[in-house]
Amino acid sequence: MRDVRYDILVMAVGSVCNDYGIKGVAEHCMFLDTTEQAERFQERLMEEYVRAHVTKGKLEVVIIGGGATGIELAAQLHEVSHLLNTYGLDRVKPPMSS
């Protein structure tokens, strides 16, 4: 077993998310099956980003799933981190562009 620290956990495994009966997933994970879930994720992301900006300068997001949803989300998080820096939330350092 391995512990992974995170501020937001997203499970994006394909067309319909499934927790596979893994203990703790349903309680601690944000699924992205519906527009409402995506909007809730966006709100949470912004809250955590601002909190990280004010307190620790670091935000860790774990994405579970390398399907289209997970890969697109990773790309968008990369882009939004740079965009938010231009709006003054620059204490959270985005990864270097490749």
C-alpha distances in whole Angstrom, upper triangle without the diagonal:
4,7,10,13,16,19,20,17,19,18,21,21,24,27,26,22,20,17,17,16,13,13,14,15,18,19,17,18,21,23,25,28,31,33,32,29,29,32,29,27,30,31,27,27,30,30,27,28,31,29,27,31,32,30,27,28,25,23,20,19,16,18,16,18,21,24,27,26,23,25,28,26,25,28,30,27,28,32,32,30,33,36,35,35,39,39,39,35,35,32,29,29,29,27,30,32,32
4,7,10,13,16,17,15,17,17,20,20,24,27,26,22,21,18,18,18,14,14,14,14,18,18,16,17,20,21,24,27,30,32,31,27,28,30,28,25,27,28,25,24,28,27,24,25,28,26,24,27,29,26,24,24,21,20,16,16,14,16,14,17,19,23,26,24,21,23,26,24,22,25,27,24,25,29,29,27,30,32,31,32,35,36,35,32,31,29,26,26,25,24,27,29,29
4,7,10,13,14,13,16,16,19,20,24,27,25,22,21,18,18,18,14,14,13,13,17,16,14,15,18,20,23,26,28,30,29,25,26,28,25,22,25,26,22,21,25,24,20,22,25,23,21,24,25,23,20,21,18,17,13,14,12,15,14,17,20,23,26,24,21,22,25,22,21,24,25,23,24,27,27,25,28,30,29,29,33,33,32,29,28,26,23,23,23,22,25,28,28
4,6,10,11,10,13,14,17,18,22,25,24,20,20,17,19,19,15,15,13,13,17,16,13,13,16,18,21,24,26,27,27,23,23,25,23,20,22,23,19,18,21,21,17,19,22,20,18,21,23,20,18,18,15,13,10,10,8,11,12,15,17,21,23,21,18,19,22,19,17,21,22,19,20,23,23,21,24,26,25,26,29,30,29,25,25,23,19,20,19,19,22,24,25
4,7,9,10,13,15,18,20,23,26,25,22,21,19,21,21,17,17,14,14,17,16,12,13,15,18,21,24,26,27,26,22,22,23,21,18,20,20,17,16,19,18,14,16,18,16,14,18,19,16,14,15,12,10,7,9,9,12,14,17,19,22,24,22,18,20,22,19,17,21,21,18,19,22,21,19,22,24,23,23,27,27,26,22,22,19,17,17,17,17,21,23,25
4,6,7,10,13,16,18,21,24,23,20,20,18,20,21,17,17,14,13,16,14,11,11,12,15,18,21,23,23,22,19,18,20,17,14,16,17,13,12,15,14,11,12,15,13,12,15,17,15,13,14,10,8,5,6,6,10,12,16,18,20,22,19,16,18,19,16,15,18,18,14,16,19,18,16,20,21,20,20,24,24,23,19,20,18,14,16,15,16,20,22,23
4,7,10,13,16,19,22,24,23,20,21,19,22,22,19,18,15,14,16,14,10,11,11,15,17,20,21,21,20,17,17,17,15,12,13,13,10,9,12,11,7,9,12,10,9,13,14,13,12,12,9,6,5,6,8,11,14,17,19,22,22,19,17,19,19,16,15,18,17,14,16,18,16,15,18,20,17,19,22,21,21,17,18,16,13,15,15,16,20,22,24
4,7,10,13,16,19,20,19,16,17,16,19,20,17,17,14,12,13,12,9,8,8,11,13,16,18,18,17,14,13,14,12,9,11,12,8,7,11,11,8,10,13,12,12,15,17,16,15,15,12,8,7,5,6,9,11,14,17,18,19,16,14,16,16,13,13,16,15,12,15,17,15,14,18,19,17,19,22,22,22,18,19,18,15,16,16,17,20,22,24
4,7,10,13,16,18,16,13,14,12,16,16,14,14,11,9,11,11,7,5,6,9,11,14,16,17,17,13,13,15,13,10,13,14,11,10,14,14,12,14,17,16,15,19,21,20,18,18,15,11,9,6,5,6,8,11,14,16,17,14,11,14,15,12,12,16,15,13,16,18,17,17,20,21,20,22,25,25,25,21,22,21,18,19,18,18,22,23,24
4,6,9,12,14,13,10,12,11,14,16,14,15,13,10,11,12,9,6,5,6,8,11,13,15,14,11,10,13,12,9,11,14,11,11,14,15,14,15,18,18,18,20,23,22,21,20,17,14,11,7,6,5,6,9,11,13,13,10,8,12,12,9,10,14,13,12,15,17,16,17,20,21,20,22,25,25,26,22,23,23,19,20,18,19,22,22,23
4,6,9,11,10,7,8,8,11,13,12,14,12,9,10,12,10,6,6,5,7,10,13,15,15,12,12,15,14,11,14,17,15,14,18,19,17,19,22,22,21,24,27,26,25,24,21,17,14,11,8,6,5,6,10,10,12,9,8,11,13,10,12,15,15,14,17,19,19,20,23,24,23,26,28,28,29,26,27,27,23,23,21,21,24,24,25
4,6,8,8,6,9,10,13,15,15,17,16,12,13,15,14,10,9,7,6,8,12,14,15,12,11,15,15,12,15,17,16,15,19,20,19,20,24,24,23,26,28,28,27,26,22,19,16,12,10,7,6,5,7,7,8,6,5,9,10,9,10,13,14,14,16,18,18,19,22,23,23,26,28,28,29,26,28,28,24,24,21,21,24,23,24
4,7,7,6,8,10,11,14,14,17,17,13,14,17,16,12,12,9,9,10,14,16,18,15,14,18,18,16,18,21,20,19,23,24,23,24,27,28,27,29,32,31,30,29,25,22,19,15,13,9,7,4,7,6,8,7,7,10,12,11,13,15,16,17,19,21,21,23,25,26,27,29,31,32,33,30,31,31,27,27,24,23,26,25,25
4,6,6,9,12,13,16,17,20,20,16,16,19,19,15,14,10,9,9,12,15,17,15,14,18,19,17,19,22,21,21,24,26,25,26,29,30,29,31,34,34,32,31,28,24,22,18,16,12,10,7,8,6,7,6,8,10,11,12,14,16,17,18,20,22,22,24,26,27,28,30,32,32,34,31,32,33,29,29,26,25,28,26,26
4,7,10,13,14,18,19,22,21,18,17,20,20,16,15,11,9,7,10,13,15,14,14,17,18,17,19,22,22,22,25,27,26,27,30,31,31,33,36,36,35,33,30,27,24,21,19,15,13,11,12,9,9,8,11,13,13,14,16,18,18,20,22,23,23,26,28,28,29,32,33,33,35,33,34,35,31,31,28,28,30,29,29
4,7,10,12,15,16,19,18,15,14,17,17,14,13,9,8,6,9,13,14,12,13,17,17,16,19,21,21,21,24,26,25,27,30,30,30,33,35,35,34,33,30,26,24,20,18,15,13,11,13,11,12,10,12,15,15,15,18,20,20,21,24,25,25,27,29,29,30,33,34,34,36,33,35,35,31,32,29,29,32,31,31
4,7,9,12,13,15,15,11,10,14,14,11,10,6,7,7,10,14,14,11,13,16,16,14,18,20,19,19,23,24,23,25,28,28,28,30,33,32,31,31,27,24,21,17,15,12,10,9,12,11,12,10,11,15,15,14,17,19,19,19,22,24,24,25,28,28,28,31,33,33,34,31,33,33,29,30,27,27,30,30,30
4,5,8,9,12,13,9,9,13,13,11,11,9,11,10,13,17,17,14,16,19,18,17,20,22,21,21,25,26,24,26,30,29,29,32,34,33,32,32,29,25,22,19,16,14,11,11,14,13,15,13,14,17,18,17,19,22,22,22,25,27,27,28,31,31,31,34,36,36,37,34,35,35,31,32,29,29,32,32,32
4,5,6,8,9,6,6,10,11,9,11,9,12,12,16,19,18,15,17,20,18,17,21,22,20,21,25,25,23,26,29,28,28,31,33,31,30,30,27,24,21,18,15,13,10,11,15,15,18,16,15,18,20,18,20,23,23,23,25,28,27,28,31,32,31,33,36,36,37,33,34,34,30,31,29,29,32,32,32
4,5,9,11,9,10,13,14,12,14,13,15,15,19,22,22,19,21,24,22,21,24,26,24,25,28,28,27,29,32,31,31,34,36,35,33,33,30,27,23,20,17,16,12,13,16,16,19,18,17,20,22,21,22,25,26,25,28,30,30,31,34,35,34,37,39,39,40,37,38,37,33,34,32,31,34,34,34
4,6,9,8,8,11,13,13,15,14,17,17,20,24,23,20,22,25,23,22,26,27,24,25,29,29,27,30,33,31,31,35,36,34,33,34,30,27,24,22,19,18,15,16,19,20,22,21,20,23,25,24,25,28,28,27,30,33,32,32,36,37,36,38,41,40,41,37,39,37,34,35,33,33,36,37,37
4,6,6,8,10,11,11,14,14,17,18,21,24,23,20,22,25,22,21,25,26,23,24,27,27,25,27,30,29,28,32,33,32,30,31,27,24,21,19,16,16,13,14,18,19,22,20,19,22,24,22,23,26,27,26,28,31,30,30,34,35,34,36,39,39,39,35,36,35,31,32,31,30,33,34,34
4,6,8,9,10,11,14,15,19,20,23,25,24,21,23,25,22,21,25,25,22,24,27,26,24,27,30,28,27,31,32,30,29,30,27,24,21,19,17,17,15,17,21,22,25,23,21,24,26,24,24,28,28,27,29,32,31,31,34,35,34,36,39,39,39,35,36,34,31,32,31,31,34,35,36
4,6,5,6,8,12,13,17,19,21,23,22,18,20,22,19,18,22,22,19,20,24,22,20,23,26,24,24,28,29,27,26,27,24,21,18,17,15,15,14,17,20,22,24,21,20,23,25,22,23,26,26,24,27,29,28,28,31,32,31,33,36,35,35,31,33,31,28,29,28,29,32,33,34
4,5,5,5,9,10,13,15,18,20,19,15,17,20,17,15,19,20,17,18,22,21,19,22,25,23,23,27,28,27,26,26,23,20,17,15,12,12,11,13,17,18,20,18,16,20,21,19,19,23,23,21,24,27,26,26,29,30,29,31,34,33,34,30,31,30,27,28,27,27,30,31,32
4,6,6,8,9,12,13,16,18,17,13,16,18,15,15,18,19,17,18,22,21,20,23,25,24,24,28,29,28,27,28,25,22,19,17,15,14,13,15,19,19,21,18,17,21,22,20,21,24,24,22,26,28,26,27,30,31,29,32,35,34,34,31,32,31,28,30,28,29,32,33,34
4,6,9,11,14,16,17,19,17,14,17,18,15,14,18,18,15,17,20,19,18,21,23,22,22,26,27,25,25,26,23,20,18,16,15,16,15,18,21,22,24,21,19,23,24,21,22,25,25,23,26,28,26,26,30,30,29,31,34,33,33,29,31,30,27,29,28,29,32,33,35
4,7,10,13,16,17,19,17,14,15,17,14,12,16,16,13,14,18,16,15,18,20,19,19,22,23,22,22,22,20,16,14,12,12,13,12,16,19,20,22,19,17,20,21,18,19,22,22,19,22,25,23,23,27,27,25,27,31,30,30,26,28,26,23,25,24,25,29,30,31
4,6,10,12,14,16,15,11,13,15,12,10,14,15,12,13,16,16,15,17,20,19,19,22,24,23,22,22,19,16,14,11,10,10,10,12,16,17,18,15,14,17,18,15,16,19,19,17,20,22,21,21,25,25,24,26,29,28,29,25,27,26,22,24,23,23,27,28,29
4,7,10,11,12,11,7,9,11,9,7,11,12,10,11,14,14,14,16,19,18,19,22,23,23,23,22,20,16,14,11,10,10,10,12,15,16,16,13,12,16,16,12,14,18,16,15,18,20,18,19,23,23,22,24,27,26,27,24,25,25,22,23,22,23,26,26,28
4,6,8,11,10,7,8,11,10,8,12,14,12,13,17,17,17,19,22,22,22,25,27,26,26,25,22,19,17,13,12,10,10,11,14,13,14,11,11,14,14,12,14,17,16,16,19,21,19,21,24,24,23,26,29,28,29,26,28,28,24,25,23,24,27,27,28
4,6,8,9,5,6,9,9,8,11,13,13,13,16,18,18,19,22,22,23,25,27,27,27,26,23,20,18,14,13,11,11,11,13,12,12,8,9,13,12,10,13,15,14,14,18,19,18,20,23,22,22,25,27,26,28,25,27,28,24,25,23,23,26,26,27
4,7,8,7,8,11,11,11,14,16,16,17,19,21,21,22,25,26,26,29,31,31,31,30,27,23,22,18,17,14,14,13,15,13,13,10,12,15,14,13,16,18,17,18,21,22,21,23,26,25,25,28,30,29,31,29,31,31,28,29,26,27,30,29,30
4,5,5,6,9,10,11,12,14,15,16,19,20,21,22,25,26,27,28,30,31,31,30,28,24,23,20,19,17,17,17,18,16,15,12,14,17,15,14,18,19,17,18,22,22,21,23,26,25,25,28,29,28,31,28,31,31,28,30,27,28,31,30,31
4,5,5,6,9,10,10,12,14,15,17,18,20,21,23,24,25,27,29,30,30,29,27,24,23,20,20,18,19,19,20,18,16,13,15,18,15,14,18,19,16,17,21,20,19,21,24,22,22,26,27,26,28,26,29,30,27,28,26,27,30,29,30
4,5,5,6,9,10,11,12,14,15,17,18,20,21,23,24,26,27,28,29,28,26,23,23,19,20,18,19,20,22,20,19,15,17,20,18,16,19,21,18,18,22,22,20,22,25,23,23,26,27,26,28,26,28,29,26,28,26,28,31,30,32
4,5,5,6,9,10,10,12,14,15,16,18,20,21,22,24,26,26,27,26,24,20,19,16,16,15,16,16,19,18,17,13,14,17,16,13,17,18,16,16,20,20,18,20,23,22,22,25,27,25,27,24,27,27,24,26,24,26,29,28,30
4,5,5,6,9,10,10,12,14,15,16,18,20,21,22,24,25,25,24,22,19,18,15,15,14,15,16,17,16,15,11,12,15,13,10,14,15,13,13,17,17,15,17,20,19,19,22,23,22,24,22,24,25,22,24,21,23,26,25,27
4,5,5,6,9,10,11,12,14,15,17,18,20,21,23,24,25,24,22,19,19,16,18,17,18,19,21,20,18,15,16,18,16,13,16,17,14,14,18,18,15,17,20,18,18,21,22,21,23,21,23,24,22,24,22,24,27,26,29
4,5,5,6,9,10,11,12,14,16,16,18,20,21,22,23,22,21,17,17,15,16,16,18,19,21,21,20,16,16,19,17,14,17,19,16,15,19,19,16,18,21,20,18,22,23,22,23,21,23,24,21,23,22,24,27,27,30
4,5,5,6,9,10,10,12,14,15,16,18,20,21,21,20,18,14,14,11,13,12,14,16,18,18,17,13,13,16,14,11,13,15,13,12,15,16,14,15,18,18,16,19,21,20,21,19,21,21,18,20,19,21,24,24,26
4,5,5,6,9,10,10,12,14,15,16,18,20,20,19,17,14,15,12,15,14,17,18,20,19,18,14,15,16,14,11,13,14,11,10,14,14,11,13,16,14,13,17,18,17,18,16,19,19,17,19,17,19,22,22,25
4,5,5,6,9,10,11,12,14,15,17,18,19,19,18,15,16,14,17,17,19,21,23,23,22,18,18,20,18,15,17,18,15,13,17,17,13,15,18,16,14,17,19,17,18,16,19,19,17,20,19,22,25,25,28
4,5,5,6,8,10,10,12,14,15,16,17,16,15,12,13,11,14,15,17,20,21,22,21,18,17,19,18,14,16,18,15,13,16,17,14,14,18,17,15,18,20,18,19,16,18,18,16,18,18,20,24,24,27
4,5,5,6,9,10,10,12,14,15,15,14,13,9,10,9,12,13,16,18,20,21,20,16,15,17,15,12,13,15,12,9,13,13,10,11,14,14,12,14,17,16,16,13,15,15,13,15,14,17,20,21,23
4,5,5,6,8,10,10,12,14,15,14,13,11,13,12,15,16,20,22,23,24,23,19,18,20,18,14,15,16,13,11,14,14,10,10,13,12,10,13,15,13,13,11,14,14,12,15,14,17,20,21,24
4,6,5,6,9,10,11,12,14,13,13,11,13,13,16,18,21,23,25,26,25,22,21,22,21,17,18,20,17,14,17,17,14,13,16,16,12,15,17,15,15,12,15,14,13,16,16,20,23,24,27
4,5,5,6,8,10,10,11,11,10,7,9,10,13,15,19,21,23,24,24,21,19,21,20,16,16,18,16,13,15,16,13,12,15,16,12,14,17,16,15,12,14,13,11,14,14,17,20,22,25
4,5,5,6,9,10,10,9,8,7,10,10,14,16,20,22,23,25,24,21,19,20,19,16,15,16,14,11,13,14,10,9,12,12,9,10,14,12,12,8,10,10,8,11,11,14,18,19,22
4,5,5,6,9,10,9,10,10,13,14,18,20,23,26,27,28,27,24,23,24,22,19,19,20,17,14,16,16,13,11,14,13,10,11,14,12,10,7,10,9,9,12,14,17,20,22,25
4,5,5,6,8,8,9,9,12,14,17,20,23,26,27,29,29,25,24,25,24,21,20,22,20,16,18,19,16,14,17,17,13,14,17,15,13,10,12,10,10,13,15,18,21,24,27
4,5,5,5,5,5,6,9,12,15,18,22,24,26,28,27,25,22,23,23,19,18,20,18,15,16,17,15,12,15,16,12,12,16,15,13,9,10,8,7,10,12,15,18,21,24
4,6,6,5,7,8,12,15,18,21,24,27,28,30,29,26,24,25,24,21,20,21,19,15,16,17,14,11,13,14,10,10,13,12,9,6,7,5,5,9,12,15,18,20,23
4,7,7,10,11,15,17,21,24,27,30,31,33,32,29,27,28,27,24,23,24,22,19,20,20,18,15,17,17,14,13,16,14,11,9,10,8,9,13,15,19,21,24,27
4,6,8,10,14,16,20,23,26,29,30,33,33,30,27,28,28,25,23,25,23,20,21,22,19,17,19,20,16,16,19,17,15,12,12,9,10,13,16,19,22,24,27
4,5,8,11,14,18,21,24,27,28,31,31,28,26,26,26,23,22,23,22,18,19,21,18,15,17,19,16,15,18,18,15,12,12,8,8,11,14,16,19,22,25
4,7,10,13,17,20,23,26,27,29,29,27,24,24,24,21,19,20,19,16,16,17,15,12,14,16,13,12,15,15,13,9,8,5,4,7,10,13,15,18,21
4,7,10,13,16,20,22,23,26,26,24,21,21,21,18,16,18,17,14,14,16,14,11,14,16,13,13,16,17,15,11,11,8,5,7,9,11,14,17,20
4,7,10,13,16,19,20,23,23,20,18,18,18,15,14,16,15,11,12,14,13,10,13,15,13,13,17,17,16,12,12,10,7,9,9,11,15,17,20
4,7,10,13,16,17,20,21,18,15,16,17,14,12,15,15,11,12,15,14,12,15,17,15,16,20,20,19,15,15,14,10,11,11,11,15,17,19
4,6,10,13,14,17,17,15,12,13,14,11,9,12,12,9,11,14,13,12,15,17,16,17,20,20,20,17,17,16,13,13,12,12,16,17,19
4,6,10,11,14,16,13,10,12,14,11,9,13,14,11,13,16,16,15,18,20,19,20,24,24,24,21,21,20,16,16,15,14,18,19,20
4,6,8,10,12,10,6,9,11,8,7,11,12,10,13,16,15,15,19,20,20,22,24,25,26,22,23,22,18,18,16,16,19,19,20
4,7,9,12,10,7,10,12,11,10,14,15,14,16,19,19,19,22,24,24,25,28,29,29,26,26,26,22,22,20,19,22,22,22
4,6,9,8,5,8,11,10,10,13,15,15,17,19,20,20,23,25,25,27,29,30,31,28,28,28,24,24,21,20,22,22,22
4,7,7,5,6,9,10,9,12,14,14,15,18,19,20,22,24,25,26,29,30,31,28,28,28,25,24,21,19,21,20,19
4,6,5,6,8,10,11,12,14,15,17,19,20,21,23,24,26,28,30,31,32,30,30,31,27,26,23,21,23,22,21
4,6,5,6,8,10,11,12,14,16,17,18,20,22,22,24,26,28,29,31,28,29,30,26,25,22,21,23,21,20
4,6,5,6,9,10,10,12,14,15,16,18,20,21,22,24,26,26,28,26,27,28,24,24,21,20,22,21,21
4,6,5,6,9,10,10,12,14,15,16,19,20,21,23,25,26,27,24,25,25,22,21,18,17,20,19,19
4,5,5,6,9,10,11,13,14,16,17,19,20,22,24,25,27,24,24,25,21,20,17,16,17,16,16
4,5,5,6,9,10,11,12,14,16,16,18,20,22,23,25,23,23,24,21,20,17,16,18,16,16
4,5,5,6,9,10,10,12,14,15,16,18,20,21,22,20,21,22,18,18,15,15,17,16,17
4,5,5,6,9,10,11,13,14,15,17,19,20,22,19,19,20,16,16,12,12,14,13,14
4,6,5,6,9,10,11,13,14,16,18,19,21,19,19,20,17,16,12,11,13,11,12
4,5,5,6,8,10,10,12,14,16,16,19,17,17,19,16,15,12,13,14,13,15
4,5,5,6,9,10,10,12,14,15,17,14,15,16,13,12,9,10,13,12,14
4,6,5,7,9,10,11,13,15,16,14,14,15,12,11,7,7,9,9,11
4,5,5,6,9,10,11,13,15,14,14,16,13,12,9,10,11,9,12
4,5,5,6,8,10,11,13,11,12,14,11,12,9,11,13,12,15
4,5,5,6,9,10,11,9,9,11,8,8,5,8,11,11,14
4,6,5,7,9,10,9,9,11,9,8,6,9,9,9,13
4,5,5,7,9,9,10,13,11,11,10,12,13,13,16
4,5,5,7,6,7,10,9,10,9,13,14,15,18
4,5,5,5,4,8,7,8,8,12,13,14,17
4,5,7,7,11,11,11,11,14,15,15,18
4,6,8,11,12,13,13,17,18,18,22
4,5,8,10,12,13,17,18,19,22
4,6,7,9,11,14,16,18,21
4,5,7,9,12,14,15,19
4,6,9,13,14,17,20
4,6,10,12,15,18
4,7,9,12,15
4,6,9,12
4,6,9
4,6
4
